[in-house]
Amino acid sequence: MERFDKKGMIVIPNPIFHETANSEKLLAVVEAYCPNGHNMISDRAKFNGYSGIVIDVEQDGQRGRVALSPIYGDKSRISLDIDLIDGKVLKLFCPICGVELPAYSECTWCDKGKLVAFFLTPKADFSYCMGVCNMVGCPNAAIVKGGEMVYLHMLNDKS
């Protein structure tokens, strides 16, 4: 592993253990679009070498920017200018055009939040999207590809 990146910044391995650490395969989202077709992937935040998903959030009337890990199963995030409070439900927005990201289902994990959609193609299509729960601290996330759910265990399925 390199100590410094191309810009001279020190590279520090992420010490946080997550479900994907023991996986043979890794699923990283490399495109995440708002309903207006803006790609929210940004090199400004890196997670284990992958560009993060940058969004604007609103919590109790206060707005800020957050970077989410694009690695499926990794719940890491970087809160840039807002202190997120566990249990609070957020509104999520595109950092480019400001449109609120749509919810596509209720969260069945926490029963408080909603799964908010990031589209995998520039055309907003709920058959090709990923979703994250908008409640701070809820680990629920999902990827839908071709109308079918993708689960972590499928990454290492030999069949």
C-alpha positions in Angstrom: 0.0 0.0 0.0 1.3 3.4 -1.0 2.0 5.9 1.9 1.1 9.0 -0.2 -1.4 9.5 -3.1 -0.7 11.4 -6.3 -1.3 14.8 -4.7 1.1 14.1 -1.8 -1.7 13.4 0.8 -0.9 10.6 3.3 -3.0 7.5 2.8 -4.4 6.1 6.1 -6.0 2.7 5.9 -9.6 2.6 7.3 -9.4 0.8 10.6 -13.2 0.3 10.7 -14.2 -3.4 10.2 -17.2 -3.9 8.0 -19.0 -6.8 6.5 -17.1 -6.6 3.2 -13.7 -7.1 4.9 -13.9 -10.9 4.6 -15.6 -10.9 1.2 -13.8 -12.3 -1.9 -15.6 -9.7 -4.0 -16.4 -6.1 -3.4 -19.2 -4.1 -4.9 -18.5 -0.4 -5.2 -20.9 2.1 -6.7 -19.1 4.2 -9.3 -22.1 6.3 -10.5 -24.8 7.7 -8.3 -27.2 10.1 -9.9 -29.9 12.5 -8.7 -33.3 12.6 -10.4 -32.0 15.4 -12.7 -29.0 13.2 -13.9 -26.2 14.8 -11.9 -23.5 12.3 -10.8 -22.9 12.7 -7.0 -19.7 10.7 -7.0 -16.8 12.9 -6.0 -13.0 12.5 -5.7 -13.1 14.9 -2.8 -13.8 12.0 -0.4 -12.1 8.6 -0.8 -13.1 5.4 0.9 -10.5 2.6 0.5 -9.5 4.1 -2.8 -13.0 4.6 -4.2 -14.6 8.0 -4.7 -17.4 8.8 -2.3 -21.0 9.7 -2.8 -21.4 13.4 -1.8 -24.8 14.7 -0.8 -26.3 17.6 1.0 -28.4 16.9 4.1 -30.8 18.8 6.3 -31.3 18.0 10.0 -33.6 20.1 12.2 -33.4 23.0 9.7 -29.6 22.9 9.5 -27.9 22.0 6.2 -24.5 20.4 5.6 -22.6 18.2 3.3 -21.9 14.5 3.9 -19.8 11.9 2.0 -20.9 8.3 2.0 -18.8 5.3 1.3 -19.6 3.8 -2.1 -18.7 0.3 -1.0 -21.7 -1.9 -0.4 -21.8 -3.0 3.2 -19.4 -0.2 4.4 -21.4 2.2 6.6 -18.6 4.8 6.8 -19.4 8.4 6.3 -17.7 11.8 6.6 -19.8 14.7 7.9 -18.2 17.9 6.6 -20.0 20.7 8.2 -22.9 19.3 10.2 -23.0 17.3 13.4 -25.3 14.3 12.7 -27.3 13.0 15.6 -28.2 9.3 15.8 -31.9 8.7 15.5 -32.6 11.9 13.5 -34.3 11.6 10.1 -32.6 13.6 7.4 -33.7 15.1 4.1 -31.1 14.3 1.4 -30.3 16.6 -1.6 -28.2 16.6 -4.7 -25.2 18.9 -4.0 -25.2 20.1 -7.6 -28.8 21.1 -8.3 -30.3 21.0 -4.8 -33.2 18.6 -5.7 -34.4 16.5 -2.8 -33.7 12.8 -3.4 -36.8 10.7 -3.6 -37.7 7.9 -1.2 -38.7 4.6 -2.8 -39.8 2.6 0.3 -40.2 2.7 4.0 -37.3 1.3 6.0 -38.1 -2.1 7.3 -35.0 -2.1 9.6 -35.7 0.9 11.8 -39.4 1.6 11.0 -38.6 5.3 11.3 -36.8 6.3 8.1 -37.2 5.8 4.4 -34.8 4.3 1.8 -33.8 7.3 -0.3 -32.8 6.6 -3.9 -29.5 7.2 -5.7 -30.0 6.2 -9.3 -27.4 4.0 -11.0 -28.0 5.6 -14.4 -28.5 9.3 -15.4 -32.2 8.5 -16.1 -34.1 8.2 -12.9 -35.3 4.6 -12.8 -36.2 2.8 -9.5 -35.4 -0.5 -11.2 -31.7 0.6 -11.2 -31.0 2.4 -8.0 -29.4 2.1 -4.6 -31.0 3.3 -1.4 -29.9 4.3 2.0 -32.0 4.9 5.1 -32.3 8.6 5.9 -32.3 8.0 9.7 -28.8 8.6 11.1 -27.4 5.4 12.5 -29.6 3.0 10.6 -27.5 0.5 8.7 -30.1 -0.4 6.1 -29.1 0.0 2.5 -30.1 -1.8 -0.7 -29.2 -2.0 -4.3 -31.8 -2.7 -7.0 -30.5 -3.9 -10.4 -33.0 -4.7 -13.1 -35.8 -4.7 -10.6 -34.1 -7.3 -8.3 -32.4 -6.7 -5.0 -28.7 -7.3 -4.7 -27.6 -8.7 -1.3 -24.1 -8.9 0.1 -24.1 -12.7 0.3 -24.7 -12.8 -3.5 -21.2 -11.3 -4.1 -19.5 -14.6 -2.9 -22.2 -17.0 -4.2 -20.4 -19.6 -6.3 -23.5 -20.8 -8.1 
